[in-house]
């Protein structure tokens, strides 16, 4: 298997992840109910986010923490949802990529998920 090396690799990763997420019984509601109205734009935006994290680009514009706090206010983001999201992310990466950037995408997702859960719990005890 190859590592995540290009924007096309990220697009492949994101598309494959979302193919699973939008039908998963635990997390599909976040994508189908909240993001559905602008899903294709959302995927490009997420690809920009990961491009910046992995390739040190400067494409992503936004505040992912604020977005998820707002989403939580609309559709409660549960610990199980975070666990499921991370499990699907890890599965998608591990089935398709291997290398330093794949490892970085896994570790960053774990860090981001933990921080988001902490901030959500702190904001909404």
C-alpha positions in Angstrom: 0.0 0.0 0.0 1.1 3.5 -0.6 1.1 6.5 1.7 -1.2 9.6 1.4 0.9 11.6 -1.0 -1.4 13.9 -3.0 -4.6 15.8 -3.0 -6.1 13.0 -5.1 -5.2 10.6 -2.3 -7.0 12.8 0.2 -10.0 13.1 -2.0 -10.1 9.3 -2.3 -9.8 9.0 1.4 -12.6 11.5 2.2 -14.9 10.1 -0.5 -14.5 6.5 0.8 -14.9 7.6 4.4 -18.1 9.5 3.7 -19.5 6.6 1.6 -19.5 4.7 4.9 -20.4 7.5 7.2 -23.6 8.5 5.4 -25.0 5.0 5.8 -23.7 4.2 9.2 -26.6 3.8 11.7 -24.7 5.7 14.5 -23.4 8.8 12.6 -25.4 9.1 9.3 -27.8 11.6 10.9 -25.0 14.2 11.3 -24.2 14.1 7.6 -27.7 13.5 6.2 -29.6 15.9 8.4 -27.1 18.6 9.2 -24.6 18.7 6.3 -26.8 17.3 3.4 -27.7 20.6 2.0 -24.1 21.4 1.1 -22.5 17.9 1.2 -20.2 18.2 -1.9 -18.9 21.6 -0.7 -18.4 20.1 2.8 -16.2 17.3 1.4 -14.0 19.8 -0.5 -13.8 21.9 2.7 -12.8 18.8 4.7 -10.2 17.9 2.1 -8.8 21.4 2.5 -8.6 20.8 6.2 -6.7 17.5 5.9 -4.5 19.0 3.1 -3.4 21.7 5.5 -2.7 19.2 8.4 -0.8 16.7 6.3 0.9 18.8 3.6 1.1 22.0 5.6 -0.9 23.9 3.0 -3.0 27.0 3.5 -6.3 26.1 2.0 -8.7 25.6 4.9 -10.6 28.6 6.1 -12.8 28.1 9.1 -13.1 27.1 12.7 -13.8 23.4 13.0 -14.3 23.6 16.8 -17.0 26.2 16.4 -18.6 24.3 13.6 -18.9 21.2 15.8 -20.0 23.1 18.9 -22.8 24.5 16.7 -23.6 21.1 15.3 -23.7 19.7 18.8 -26.4 22.3 19.7 -28.5 21.0 16.8 -27.7 17.3 17.0 -26.0 16.1 20.1 -22.5 14.7 19.4 -22.2 11.7 21.6 -19.1 9.9 22.7 -20.3 6.9 20.7 -20.5 9.1 17.6 -16.9 10.3 18.1 -15.8 6.7 18.6 -17.7 5.6 15.5 -16.3 8.4 13.4 -12.7 7.6 14.5 -13.2 3.9 13.9 -14.5 4.5 10.3 -11.6 7.0 9.7 -9.0 4.4 10.9 -10.6 1.6 8.9 -10.7 3.7 5.7 -7.0 4.7 6.1 -5.8 1.3 7.1 -7.6 -0.4 4.2 -6.0 2.0 1.7 -2.9 3.6 2.9 0.3 2.9 4.9 3.1 5.3 5.8 4.0 8.4 7.7 1.2 10.6 6.4 -1.4 7.8 7.0 -0.1 7.6 10.5 -0.3 11.4 10.9 -3.9 11.4 9.7 -4.7 8.8 12.3 -3.0 10.5 15.2 -4.4 14.0 14.2 -7.9 12.5 14.1 -7.5 11.0 17.5 -6.2 14.4 18.9 -9.0 16.4 17.2 -11.7 14.0 18.4 -10.5 14.0 22.0 -10.2 17.8 22.0 -13.7 18.3 20.5 -15.2 15.9 23.0 -13.5 17.8 25.8 -14.7 21.2 24.6 -18.3 19.9 24.0 -18.4 18.4 27.5 -16.9 21.6 29.0 -19.3 23.8 27.2 -22.4 21.6 27.9 -21.9 19.8 31.2 
